[in-house]
Amino acid sequence: VGYEQVTGTLAGREGTFVLEARGEHSGGVARTDVRVVPDSGTGGLVGLRGEGSHAADAMEYTLTLDYDL
């Protein structure tokens, strides 16, 4: 289990939120299931809920998130 704080703009709303991540690393690629930690949104992202996944290697990070604001 790991945690990541994300800062940015989502659907035109700026703020931060925390993702809880659970996954594995194999063949130089990290694949992880993530969920937004409840009540972690700030600024325009207060109330954010969601879950998704991300994959990362040495060159690219891709986050896919299904969310409700």
PDB file of N, H, CA, C and O in Angstrom:
ATOM      1  N   VAL A   1       0.849  -1.178   0.000  1.00  0.00           N
ATOM      2  CA  VAL A   1       0.000   0.000   0.000  1.00  0.00           C
ATOM      3  C   VAL A   1       0.890   1.234   0.000  1.00  0.00           C
ATOM      4  O   VAL A   1       1.883   1.307   0.724  1.00  0.00           O
ATOM      5  N   GLY A   2       0.513   2.202  -0.827  1.00  0.00           N
ATOM      6  H   GLY A   2      -0.294   2.143  -1.415  1.00  0.00           H
ATOM      7  CA  GLY A   2       1.226   3.465  -0.865  1.00  0.00           C
ATOM      8  C   GLY A   2       0.234   4.596  -1.040  1.00  0.00           C
ATOM      9  O   GLY A   2      -0.928   4.376  -1.382  1.00  0.00           O
ATOM     10  N   TYR A   3       0.707   5.810  -0.802  1.00  0.00           N
ATOM     11  H   TYR A   3       1.651   5.988  -0.524  1.00  0.00           H
ATOM     12  CA  TYR A   3      -0.141   6.988  -0.928  1.00  0.00           C
ATOM     13  C   TYR A   3       0.564   8.028  -1.780  1.00  0.00           C
ATOM     14  O   TYR A   3       1.779   8.202  -1.689  1.00  0.00           O
ATOM     15  N   GLU A   4      -0.211   8.720  -2.612  1.00  0.00           N
ATOM     16  H   GLU A   4      -1.198   8.579  -2.686  1.00  0.00           H
ATOM     17  CA  GLU A   4       0.321   9.774  -3.473  1.00  0.00           C
ATOM     18  C   GLU A   4      -0.553  11.008  -3.326  1.00  0.00           C
ATOM     19  O   GLU A   4      -1.779  10.909  -3.387  1.00  0.00           O
ATOM     20  N   GLN A   5       0.060  12.161  -3.135  1.00  0.00           N
ATOM     21  H   GLN A   5       1.055  12.240  -3.086  1.00  0.00           H
ATOM     22  CA  GLN A   5      -0.697  13.402  -3.160  1.00  0.00           C
ATOM     23  C   GLN A   5      -0.637  13.951  -4.576  1.00  0.00           C
ATOM     24  O   GLN A   5       0.444  14.106  -5.145  1.00  0.00           O
ATOM     25  N   VAL A   6      -1.802  14.243  -5.142  1.00  0.00           N
ATOM     26  H   VAL A   6      -2.680  14.117  -4.680  1.00  0.00           H
ATOM     27  CA  VAL A   6      -1.914  14.740  -6.511  1.00  0.00           C
ATOM     28  C   VAL A   6      -2.353  16.200  -6.458  1.00  0.00           C
ATOM     29  O   VAL A   6      -3.321  16.537  -5.776  1.00  0.00           O
ATOM     30  N   THR A   7      -1.640  17.062  -7.176  1.00  0.00           N
ATOM     31  H   THR A   7      -0.854  16.788  -7.730  1.00  0.00           H
ATOM     32  CA  THR A   7      -1.982  18.477  -7.284  1.00  0.00           C
ATOM     33  C   THR A   7      -2.247  18.786  -8.747  1.00  0.00           C
ATOM     34  O   THR A   7      -1.433  18.451  -9.608  1.00  0.00           O
ATOM     35  N   GLY A   8      -3.374  19.421  -9.038  1.00  0.00           N
ATOM     36  H   GLY A   8      -4.035  19.693  -8.338  1.00  0.00           H
ATOM     37  CA  GLY A   8      -3.641  19.747 -10.429  1.00  0.00           C
ATOM     38  C   GLY A   8      -5.054  20.220 -10.663  1.00  0.00           C
ATOM     39  O   GLY A   8      -5.737  20.681  -9.749  1.00  0.00           O
ATOM     40  N   THR A   9      -5.483  20.098 -11.915  1.00  0.00           N
ATOM     41  H   THR A   9      -4.928  19.723 -12.658  1.00  0.00           H
ATOM     42  CA  THR A   9      -6.799  20.539 -12.352  1.00  0.00           C
ATOM     43  C   THR A   9      -7.558  19.342 -12.895  1.00  0.00           C
ATOM     44  O   THR A   9      -7.044  18.586 -13.718  1.00  0.00           O
ATOM     45  N   LEU A  10      -8.777  19.180 -12.429  1.00  0.00           N
ATOM     46  H   LEU A  10      -9.195  19.794 -11.759  1.00  0.00           H
ATOM     47  CA  LEU A  10      -9.630  18.078 -12.865  1.00  0.00           C
ATOM     48  C   LEU A  10     -10.991  18.683 -13.202  1.00  0.00           C
ATOM     49  O   LEU A  10     -11.624  19.307 -12.351  1.00  0.00           O
ATOM     50  N   ALA A  11     -11.433  18.500 -14.427  1.00  0.00           N
ATOM     51  H   ALA A  11     -10.918  17.992 -15.119  1.00  0.00           H
ATOM     52  CA  ALA A  11     -12.712  19.057 -14.885  1.00  0.00           C
ATOM     53  C   ALA A  11     -12.768  20.569 -14.642  1.00  0.00           C
ATOM     54  O   ALA A  11     -13.817  21.111 -14.291  1.00  0.00           O
ATOM     55  N   GLY A  12     -11.621  21.246 -14.835  1.00  0.00           N
ATOM     56  H   GLY A  12     -10.770  20.805 -15.120  1.00  0.00           H
ATOM     57  CA  GLY A  12     -11.559  22.685 -14.685  1.00  0.00           C
ATOM     58  C   GLY A  12     -11.486  23.178 -13.257  1.00  0.00           C
ATOM     59  O   GLY A  12     -11.550  24.383 -13.014  1.00  0.00           O
ATOM     60  N   ARG A  13     -11.352  22.262 -12.300  1.00  0.00           N
ATOM     61  H   ARG A  13     -11.300  21.283 -12.497  1.00  0.00           H
ATOM     62  CA  ARG A  13     -11.310  22.624 -10.889  1.00  0.00           C
ATOM     63  C   ARG A  13      -9.939  22.298 -10.314  1.00  0.00           C
ATOM     64  O   ARG A  13      -9.449  21.179 -10.461  1.00  0.00           O
ATOM     65  N   GLU A  14      -9.316  23.284  -9.656  1.00  0.00           N
ATOM     66  H   GLU A  14      -9.714  24.193  -9.537  1.00  0.00           H
ATOM     67  CA  GLU A  14      -7.967  23.109  -9.118  1.00  0.00           C
ATOM     68  C   GLU A  14      -8.004  22.687  -7.658  1.00  0.00           C
ATOM     69  O   GLU A  14      -8.882  23.098  -6.899  1.00  0.00           O
ATOM     70  N   GLY A  15      -7.030  21.854  -7.277  1.00  0.00           N
ATOM     71  H   GLY A  15      -6.317  21.520  -7.893  1.00  0.00           H
ATOM     72  CA  GLY A  15      -6.908  21.446  -5.886  1.00  0.00           C
ATOM     73  C   GLY A  15      -5.946  20.286  -5.753  1.00  0.00           C
ATOM     74  O   GLY A  15      -5.152  20.008  -6.651  1.00  0.00           O
ATOM     75  N   THR A  16      -6.030  19.617  -4.623  1.00  0.00           N
ATOM     76  H   THR A  16      -6.676  19.843  -3.893  1.00  0.00           H
ATOM     77  CA  THR A  16      -5.215  18.435  -4.373  1.00  0.00           C
ATOM     78  C   THR A  16      -6.111  17.323  -3.853  1.00  0.00           C
ATOM     79  O   THR A  16      -7.220  17.567  -3.378  1.00  0.00           O
ATOM     80  N   PHE A  17      -5.608  16.094  -3.951  1.00  0.00           N
ATOM     81  H   PHE A  17      -4.707  15.895  -4.336  1.00  0.00           H
ATOM     82  CA  PHE A  17      -6.263  14.939  -3.346  1.00  0.00           C
ATOM     83  C   PHE A  17      -5.223  13.854  -3.147  1.00  0.00           C
ATOM     84  O   PHE A  17      -4.127  13.921  -3.703  1.00  0.00           O
ATOM     85  N   VAL A  18      -5.569  12.859  -2.354  1.00  0.00           N
ATOM     86  H   VAL A  18      -6.460  12.804  -1.902  1.00  0.00           H
ATOM     87  CA  VAL A  18      -4.651  11.762  -2.060  1.00  0.00           C
ATOM     88  C   VAL A  18      -5.208  10.480  -2.655  1.00  0.00           C
ATOM     89  O   VAL A  18      -6.392  10.173  -2.516  1.00  0.00           O
ATOM     90  N   LEU A  19      -4.318   9.726  -3.329  1.00  0.00           N
ATOM     91  H   LEU A  19      -3.356   9.975  -3.442  1.00  0.00           H
ATOM     92  CA  LEU A  19      -4.660   8.409  -3.851  1.00  0.00           C
ATOM     93  C   LEU A  19      -4.038   7.336  -2.969  1.00  0.00           C
ATOM     94  O   LEU A  19      -2.878   7.445  -2.573  1.00  0.00           O
ATOM     95  N   GLU A  20      -4.812   6.302  -2.662  1.00  0.00           N
ATOM     96  H   GLU A  20      -5.754   6.214  -2.984  1.00  0.00           H
ATOM     97  CA  GLU A  20      -4.279   5.095  -2.040  1.00  0.00           C
ATOM     98  C   GLU A  20      -4.005   4.111  -3.169  1.00  0.00           C
ATOM     99  O   GLU A  20      -4.880   3.859  -3.998  1.00  0.00           O
ATOM    100  N   ALA A  21      -2.810   3.558  -3.209  1.00  0.00           N
ATOM    101  H   ALA A  21      -2.099   3.762  -2.536  1.00  0.00           H
ATOM    102  CA  ALA A  21      -2.398   2.690  -4.319  1.00  0.00           C
ATOM    103  C   ALA A  21      -2.025   1.301  -3.814  1.00  0.00           C
ATOM    104  O   ALA A  21      -1.363   1.152  -2.787  1.00  0.00           O
ATOM    105  N   ARG A  22      -2.464   0.290  -4.557  1.00  0.00           N
ATOM    106  H   ARG A  22      -3.001   0.411  -5.392  1.00  0.00           H
ATOM    107  CA  ARG A  22      -2.110  -1.105  -4.280  1.00  0.00           C
ATOM    108  C   ARG A  22      -1.751  -1.750  -5.611  1.00  0.00           C
ATOM    109  O   ARG A  22      -2.552  -1.729  -6.546  1.00  0.00           O
ATOM    110  N   GLY A  23      -0.555  -2.323  -5.704  1.00  0.00           N
ATOM    111  H   GLY A  23       0.095  -2.340  -4.945  1.00  0.00           H
ATOM    112  CA  GLY A  23      -0.183  -2.885  -6.988  1.00  0.00           C
ATOM    113  C   GLY A  23       1.064  -3.716  -6.946  1.00  0.00           C
ATOM    114  O   GLY A  23       1.465  -4.233  -5.904  1.00  0.00           O
ATOM    115  N   GLU A  24       1.680  -3.836  -8.130  1.00  0.00           N
ATOM    116  H   GLU A  24       1.353  -3.416  -8.976  1.00  0.00           H
ATOM    117  CA  GLU A  24       2.866  -4.668  -8.284  1.00  0.00           C
ATOM    118  C   GLU A  24       3.813  -4.051  -9.300  1.00  0.00           C
ATOM    119  O   GLU A  24       3.434  -3.192 -10.096  1.00  0.00           O
ATOM    120  N   HIS A  25       5.038  -4.507  -9.250  1.00  0.00           N
ATOM    121  H   HIS A  25       5.346  -5.205  -8.603  1.00  0.00           H
ATOM    122  CA  HIS A  25       6.073  -4.058 -10.187  1.00  0.00           C
ATOM    123  C   HIS A  25       6.636  -5.304 -10.853  1.00  0.00           C
ATOM    124  O   HIS A  25       7.102  -6.225 -10.182  1.00  0.00           O
ATOM    125  N   SER A  26       6.589  -5.323 -12.187  1.00  0.00           N
ATOM    126  H   SER A  26       6.211  -4.576 -12.733  1.00  0.00           H
ATOM    127  CA  SER A  26       7.074  -6.488 -12.919  1.00  0.00           C
ATOM    128  C   SER A  26       7.569  -6.057 -14.290  1.00  0.00           C
ATOM    129  O   SER A  26       6.901  -5.283 -14.975  1.00  0.00           O
ATOM    130  N   GLY A  27       8.718  -6.546 -14.692  1.00  0.00           N
ATOM    131  H   GLY A  27       9.260  -7.175 -14.135  1.00  0.00           H
ATOM    132  CA  GLY A  27       9.248  -6.257 -16.016  1.00  0.00           C
ATOM    133  C   GLY A  27       9.497  -4.784 -16.260  1.00  0.00           C
ATOM    134  O   GLY A  27       9.388  -4.325 -17.397  1.00  0.00           O
ATOM    135  N   GLY A  28       9.830  -4.027 -15.219  1.00  0.00           N
ATOM    136  H   GLY A  28       9.919  -4.400 -14.295  1.00  0.00           H
ATOM    137  CA  GLY A  28      10.117  -2.612 -15.385  1.00  0.00           C
ATOM    138  C   GLY A  28       8.897  -1.720 -15.440  1.00  0.00           C
ATOM    139  O   GLY A  28       9.018  -0.520 -15.688  1.00  0.00           O
ATOM    140  N   VAL A  29       7.706  -2.295 -15.210  1.00  0.00           N
ATOM    141  H   VAL A  29       7.608  -3.270 -15.009  1.00  0.00           H
ATOM    142  CA  VAL A  29       6.475  -1.515 -15.244  1.00  0.00           C
ATOM    143  C   VAL A  29       5.719  -1.711 -13.932  1.00  0.00           C
ATOM    144  O   VAL A  29       5.530  -2.836 -13.470  1.00  0.00           O
ATOM    145  N   ALA A  30       5.292  -0.599 -13.342  1.00  0.00           N
ATOM    146  H   ALA A  30       5.445   0.316 -13.717  1.00  0.00           H
ATOM    147  CA  ALA A  30       4.455  -0.640 -12.142  1.00  0.00           C
ATOM    148  C   ALA A  30       3.001  -0.515 -12.573  1.00  0.00           C
ATOM    149  O   ALA A  30       2.641   0.405 -13.307  1.00  0.00           O
ATOM    150  N   ARG A  31       2.169  -1.439 -12.118  1.00  0.00           N
ATOM    151  H   ARG A  31       2.461  -2.187 -11.521  1.00  0.00           H
ATOM    152  CA  ARG A  31       0.727  -1.392 -12.386  1.00  0.00           C
ATOM    153  C   ARG A  31       0.016  -1.375 -11.047  1.00  0.00           C
ATOM    154  O   ARG A  31       0.298  -2.190 -10.169  1.00  0.00           O
ATOM    155  N   THR A  32      -0.917  -0.429 -10.899  1.00  0.00           N
ATOM    156  H   THR A  32      -1.146   0.233 -11.613  1.00  0.00           H
ATOM    157  CA  THR A  32      -1.498  -0.191  -9.590  1.00  0.00           C
ATOM    158  C   THR A  32      -2.983   0.138  -9.699  1.00  0.00           C
ATOM    159  O   THR A  32      -3.405   0.845 -10.614  1.00  0.00           O
ATOM    160  N   ASP A  33      -3.773  -0.383  -8.756  1.00  0.00           N
ATOM    161  H   ASP A  33      -3.430  -0.958  -8.013  1.00  0.00           H
ATOM    162  CA  ASP A  33      -5.157   0.039  -8.587  1.00  0.00           C
ATOM    163  C   ASP A  33      -5.142   1.174  -7.574  1.00  0.00           C
ATOM    164  O   ASP A  33      -4.422   1.110  -6.577  1.00  0.00           O
ATOM    165  N   VAL A  34      -5.931   2.209  -7.823  1.00  0.00           N
ATOM    166  H   VAL A  34      -6.516   2.261  -8.632  1.00  0.00           H
ATOM    167  CA  VAL A  34      -5.945   3.371  -6.939  1.00  0.00           C
ATOM    168  C   VAL A  34      -7.369   3.732  -6.560  1.00  0.00           C
ATOM    169  O   VAL A  34      -8.321   3.407  -7.270  1.00  0.00           O
ATOM    170  N   ARG A  35      -7.498   4.411  -5.424  1.00  0.00           N
ATOM    171  H   ARG A  35      -6.725   4.674  -4.847  1.00  0.00           H
ATOM    172  CA  ARG A  35      -8.783   5.000  -5.029  1.00  0.00           C
ATOM    173  C   ARG A  35      -8.489   6.315  -4.347  1.00  0.00           C
ATOM    174  O   ARG A  35      -7.462   6.471  -3.687  1.00  0.00           O
ATOM    175  N   VAL A  36      -9.400   7.264  -4.512  1.00  0.00           N
ATOM    176  H   VAL A  36     -10.234   7.137  -5.049  1.00  0.00           H
ATOM    177  CA  VAL A  36      -9.275   8.549  -3.839  1.00  0.00           C
ATOM    178  C   VAL A  36      -9.576   8.334  -2.359  1.00  0.00           C
ATOM    179  O   VAL A  36     -10.616   7.778  -2.003  1.00  0.00           O
ATOM    180  N   VAL A  37      -8.661   8.778  -1.503  1.00  0.00           N
ATOM    181  H   VAL A  37      -7.817   9.229  -1.793  1.00  0.00           H
ATOM    182  CA  VAL A  37      -8.882   8.679  -0.059  1.00  0.00           C
ATOM    183  C   VAL A  37     -10.037   9.612   0.311  1.00  0.00           C
ATOM    184  O   VAL A  37     -10.005  10.796  -0.022  1.00  0.00           O
ATOM    185  N   PRO A  38     -11.061   9.084   1.001  1.00  0.00           N
ATOM    186  CA  PRO A  38     -12.212   9.917   1.358  1.00  0.00           C
ATOM    187  C   PRO A  38     -11.793  11.183   2.122  1.00  0.00           C
ATOM    188  O   PRO A  38     -10.904  11.147   2.973  1.00  0.00           O
ATOM    189  N   ASP A  39     -12.444  12.284   1.800  1.00  0.00           N
ATOM    190  H   ASP A  39     -13.166  12.313   1.109  1.00  0.00           H
ATOM    191  CA  ASP A  39     -12.231  13.580   2.461  1.00  0.00           C
ATOM    192  C   ASP A  39     -10.826  14.147   2.276  1.00  0.00           C
ATOM    193  O   ASP A  39     -10.396  14.984   3.069  1.00  0.00           O
ATOM    194  N   SER A  40     -10.103  13.708   1.246  1.00  0.00           N
ATOM    195  H   SER A  40     -10.453  13.028   0.602  1.00  0.00           H
ATOM    196  CA  SER A  40      -8.743  14.210   1.021  1.00  0.00           C
ATOM    197  C   SER A  40      -8.695  15.379   0.034  1.00  0.00           C
ATOM    198  O   SER A  40      -7.653  16.020  -0.100  1.00  0.00           O
ATOM    199  N   GLY A  41      -9.783  15.664  -0.648  1.00  0.00           N
ATOM    200  H   GLY A  41     -10.629  15.143  -0.540  1.00  0.00           H
ATOM    201  CA  GLY A  41      -9.788  16.744  -1.632  1.00  0.00           C
ATOM    202  C   GLY A  41      -9.718  18.113  -0.992  1.00  0.00           C
ATOM    203  O   GLY A  41     -10.303  18.348   0.066  1.00  0.00           O
ATOM    204  N   THR A  42      -8.987  19.031  -1.652  1.00  0.00           N
ATOM    205  H   THR A  42      -8.513  18.840  -2.511  1.00  0.00           H
ATOM    206  CA  THR A  42      -8.897  20.413  -1.191  1.00  0.00           C
ATOM    207  C   THR A  42      -9.255  21.345  -2.346  1.00  0.00           C
ATOM    208  O   THR A  42      -9.320  20.928  -3.502  1.00  0.00           O
ATOM    209  N   GLY A  43      -9.488  22.624  -2.006  1.00  0.00           N
ATOM    210  H   GLY A  43      -9.435  22.963  -1.067  1.00  0.00           H
ATOM    211  CA  GLY A  43      -9.792  23.603  -3.046  1.00  0.00           C
ATOM    212  C   GLY A  43     -11.030  23.200  -3.829  1.00  0.00           C
ATOM    213  O   GLY A  43     -12.060  22.860  -3.246  1.00  0.00           O
ATOM    214  N   GLY A  44     -10.927  23.240  -5.147  1.00  0.00           N
ATOM    215  H   GLY A  44     -10.091  23.516  -5.621  1.00  0.00           H
ATOM    216  CA  GLY A  44     -12.040  22.882  -6.018  1.00  0.00           C
ATOM    217  C   GLY A  44     -12.317  21.400  -6.090  1.00  0.00           C
ATOM    218  O   GLY A  44     -13.271  20.981  -6.746  1.00  0.00           O
ATOM    219  N   LEU A  45     -11.497  20.591  -5.424  1.00  0.00           N
ATOM    220  H   LEU A  45     -10.722  20.931  -4.891  1.00  0.00           H
ATOM    221  CA  LEU A  45     -11.674  19.135  -5.473  1.00  0.00           C
ATOM    222  C   LEU A  45     -12.229  18.560  -4.172  1.00  0.00           C
ATOM    223  O   LEU A  45     -12.199  17.347  -3.961  1.00  0.00           O
ATOM    224  N   VAL A  46     -12.738  19.438  -3.299  1.00  0.00           N
ATOM    225  H   VAL A  46     -12.763  20.422  -3.471  1.00  0.00           H
ATOM    226  CA  VAL A  46     -13.402  18.964  -2.081  1.00  0.00           C
ATOM    227  C   VAL A  46     -14.571  18.077  -2.485  1.00  0.00           C
ATOM    228  O   VAL A  46     -15.340  18.440  -3.374  1.00  0.00           O
ATOM    229  N   GLY A  47     -14.716  16.932  -1.852  1.00  0.00           N
ATOM    230  H   GLY A  47     -14.091  16.637  -1.129  1.00  0.00           H
ATOM    231  CA  GLY A  47     -15.803  16.005  -2.149  1.00  0.00           C
ATOM    232  C   GLY A  47     -15.490  15.006  -3.249  1.00  0.00           C
ATOM    233  O   GLY A  47     -16.329  14.165  -3.574  1.00  0.00           O
ATOM    234  N   LEU A  48     -14.290  15.084  -3.832  1.00  0.00           N
ATOM    235  H   LEU A  48     -13.609  15.768  -3.568  1.00  0.00           H
ATOM    236  CA  LEU A  48     -13.918  14.157  -4.898  1.00  0.00           C
ATOM    237  C   LEU A  48     -13.965  12.721  -4.403  1.00  0.00           C
ATOM    238  O   LEU A  48     -13.482  12.410  -3.315  1.00  0.00           O
ATOM    239  N   ARG A  49     -14.560  11.839  -5.226  1.00  0.00           N
ATOM    240  H   ARG A  49     -14.953  12.092  -6.110  1.00  0.00           H
ATOM    241  CA  ARG A  49     -14.586  10.398  -4.974  1.00  0.00           C
ATOM    242  C   ARG A  49     -14.193   9.710  -6.268  1.00  0.00           C
ATOM    243  O   ARG A  49     -14.496  10.207  -7.353  1.00  0.00           O
ATOM    244  N   GLY A  50     -13.519   8.566  -6.164  1.00  0.00           N
ATOM    245  H   GLY A  50     -13.273   8.162  -5.283  1.00  0.00           H
ATOM    246  CA  GLY A  50     -13.221   7.844  -7.386  1.00  0.00           C
ATOM    247  C   GLY A  50     -12.239   6.719  -7.190  1.00  0.00           C
ATOM    248  O   GLY A  50     -11.666   6.531  -6.117  1.00  0.00           O
ATOM    249  N   GLU A  51     -12.061   5.964  -8.281  1.00  0.00           N
ATOM    250  H   GLU A  51     -12.526   6.117  -9.153  1.00  0.00           H
ATOM    251  CA  GLU A  51     -11.103   4.867  -8.303  1.00  0.00           C
ATOM    252  C   GLU A  51     -10.635   4.656  -9.726  1.00  0.00           C
ATOM    253  O   GLU A  51     -11.270   5.109 -10.678  1.00  0.00           O
ATOM    254  N   GLY A  52      -9.527   3.969  -9.860  1.00  0.00           N
ATOM    255  H   GLY A  52      -9.011   3.601  -9.087  1.00  0.00           H
ATOM    256  CA  GLY A  52      -8.980   3.728 -11.188  1.00  0.00           C
ATOM    257  C   GLY A  52      -7.697   2.942 -11.125  1.00  0.00           C
ATOM    258  O   GLY A  52      -7.534   2.060 -10.282  1.00  0.00           O
ATOM    259  N   SER A  53      -6.772   3.269 -12.033  1.00  0.00           N
ATOM    260  H   SER A  53      -6.904   3.986 -12.718  1.00  0.00           H
ATOM    261  CA  SER A  53      -5.513   2.538 -12.107  1.00  0.00           C
ATOM    262  C   SER A  53      -4.443   3.445 -12.698  1.00  0.00           C
ATOM    263  O   SER A  53      -4.739   4.455 -13.336  1.00  0.00           O
ATOM    264  N   HIS A  54      -3.200   3.058 -12.470  1.00  0.00           N
ATOM    265  H   HIS A  54      -2.961   2.237 -11.952  1.00  0.00           H
ATOM    266  CA  HIS A  54      -2.121   3.727 -13.186  1.00  0.00           C
ATOM    267  C   HIS A  54      -1.044   2.735 -13.523  1.00  0.00           C
ATOM    268  O   HIS A  54      -0.900   1.696 -12.880  1.00  0.00           O
ATOM    269  N   ALA A  55      -0.291   3.074 -14.542  1.00  0.00           N
ATOM    270  H   ALA A  55      -0.408   3.919 -15.065  1.00  0.00           H
ATOM    271  CA  ALA A  55       0.847   2.279 -14.989  1.00  0.00           C
ATOM    272  C   ALA A  55       2.000   3.239 -15.222  1.00  0.00           C
ATOM    273  O   ALA A  55       1.801   4.353 -15.706  1.00  0.00           O
ATOM    274  N   ALA A  56       3.208   2.805 -14.876  1.00  0.00           N
ATOM    275  H   ALA A  56       3.370   1.900 -14.483  1.00  0.00           H
ATOM    276  CA  ALA A  56       4.368   3.672 -15.043  1.00  0.00           C
ATOM    277  C   ALA A  56       5.585   2.825 -15.382  1.00  0.00           C
ATOM    278  O   ALA A  56       5.786   1.737 -14.844  1.00  0.00           O
ATOM    279  N   ASP A  57       6.391   3.364 -16.294  1.00  0.00           N
ATOM    280  H   ASP A  57       6.228   4.248 -16.731  1.00  0.00           H
ATOM    281  CA  ASP A  57       7.708   2.801 -16.555  1.00  0.00           C
ATOM    282  C   ASP A  57       8.692   3.965 -16.488  1.00  0.00           C
ATOM    283  O   ASP A  57       8.344   5.036 -15.991  1.00  0.00           O
ATOM    284  N   ALA A  58       9.889   3.776 -16.969  1.00  0.00           N
ATOM    285  H   ALA A  58      10.171   2.906 -17.372  1.00  0.00           H
ATOM    286  CA  ALA A  58      10.912   4.818 -16.867  1.00  0.00           C
ATOM    287  C   ALA A  58      10.581   6.055 -17.699  1.00  0.00           C
ATOM    288  O   ALA A  58      11.157   7.117 -17.463  1.00  0.00           O
ATOM    289  N   MET A  59       9.669   5.946 -18.668  1.00  0.00           N
ATOM    290  H   MET A  59       9.202   5.084 -18.861  1.00  0.00           H
ATOM    291  CA  MET A  59       9.416   7.051 -19.594  1.00  0.00           C
ATOM    292  C   MET A  59       8.022   7.670 -19.488  1.00  0.00           C
ATOM    293  O   MET A  59       7.830   8.807 -19.920  1.00  0.00           O
ATOM    294  N   GLU A  60       7.057   6.963 -18.932  1.00  0.00           N
ATOM    295  H   GLU A  60       7.213   6.040 -18.581  1.00  0.00           H
ATOM    296  CA  GLU A  60       5.679   7.445 -19.003  1.00  0.00           C
ATOM    297  C   GLU A  60       4.885   7.024 -17.777  1.00  0.00           C
ATOM    298  O   GLU A  60       5.086   5.940 -17.229  1.00  0.00           O
ATOM    299  N   TYR A  61       3.977   7.902 -17.358  1.00  0.00           N
ATOM    300  H   TYR A  61       3.814   8.782 -17.804  1.00  0.00           H
ATOM    301  CA  TYR A  61       3.049   7.648 -16.249  1.00  0.00           C
ATOM    302  C   TYR A  61       1.646   7.913 -16.765  1.00  0.00           C
ATOM    303  O   TYR A  61       1.362   9.004 -17.260  1.00  0.00           O
ATOM    304  N   THR A  62       0.768   6.926 -16.655  1.00  0.00           N
ATOM    305  H   THR A  62       0.998   6.040 -16.254  1.00  0.00           H
ATOM    306  CA  THR A  62      -0.604   7.080 -17.117  1.00  0.00           C
ATOM    307  C   THR A  62      -1.551   6.795 -15.961  1.00  0.00           C
ATOM    308  O   THR A  62      -1.487   5.732 -15.344  1.00  0.00           O
ATOM    309  N   LEU A  63      -2.429   7.745 -15.670  1.00  0.00           N
ATOM    310  H   LEU A  63      -2.481   8.609 -16.170  1.00  0.00           H
ATOM    311  CA  LEU A  63      -3.432   7.589 -14.623  1.00  0.00           C
ATOM    312  C   LEU A  63      -4.805   7.595 -15.276  1.00  0.00           C
ATOM    313  O   LEU A  63      -5.132   8.502 -16.041  1.00  0.00           O
ATOM    314  N   THR A  64      -5.605   6.586 -14.975  1.00  0.00           N
ATOM    315  H   THR A  64      -5.339   5.848 -14.354  1.00  0.00           H
ATOM    316  CA  THR A  64      -6.997   6.511 -15.418  1.00  0.00           C
ATOM    317  C   THR A  64      -7.848   6.547 -14.171  1.00  0.00           C
ATOM    318  O   THR A  64      -7.692   5.707 -13.285  1.00  0.00           O
ATOM    319  N   LEU A  65      -8.762   7.525 -14.093  1.00  0.00           N
ATOM    320  H   LEU A  65      -8.890   8.207 -14.813  1.00  0.00           H
ATOM    321  CA  LEU A  65      -9.546   7.710 -12.880  1.00  0.00           C
ATOM    322  C   LEU A  65     -11.008   7.938 -13.231  1.00  0.00           C
ATOM    323  O   LEU A  65     -11.338   8.876 -13.956  1.00  0.00           O
ATOM    324  N   ASP A  66     -11.887   7.079 -12.716  1.00  0.00           N
ATOM    325  H   ASP A  66     -11.620   6.317 -12.127  1.00  0.00           H
ATOM    326  CA  ASP A  66     -13.332   7.283 -12.808  1.00  0.00           C
ATOM    327  C   ASP A  66     -13.728   8.020 -11.538  1.00  0.00           C
ATOM    328  O   ASP A  66     -13.481   7.529 -10.437  1.00  0.00           O
ATOM    329  N   TYR A  67     -14.343   9.195 -11.678  1.00  0.00           N
ATOM    330  H   TYR A  67     -14.544   9.594 -12.573  1.00  0.00           H
ATOM    331  CA  TYR A  67     -14.559  10.030 -10.496  1.00  0.00           C
ATOM    332  C   TYR A  67     -15.910  10.735 -10.526  1.00  0.00           C
ATOM    333  O   TYR A  67     -16.565  10.850 -11.562  1.00  0.00           O
ATOM    334  N   ASP A  68     -16.293  11.202  -9.341  1.00  0.00           N
ATOM    335  H   ASP A  68     -15.761  11.109  -8.499  1.00  0.00           H
ATOM    336  CA  ASP A  68     -17.465  12.071  -9.139  1.00  0.00           C
ATOM    337  C   ASP A  68     -16.985  13.261  -8.332  1.00  0.00           C
ATOM    338  O   ASP A  68     -16.239  13.116  -7.364  1.00  0.00           O
ATOM    339  N   LEU A  69     -17.426  14.444  -8.748  1.00  0.00           N
ATOM    340  H   LEU A  69     -18.032  14.562  -9.535  1.00  0.00           H
ATOM    341  CA  LEU A  69     -17.101  15.671  -8.001  1.00  0.00           C
ATOM    342  C   LEU A  69     -18.355  16.258  -7.390  1.00  0.00           C
ATOM    343  O   LEU A  69     -18.292  17.291  -6.724  1.00  0.00           O
TER     344      LEU A  69
END
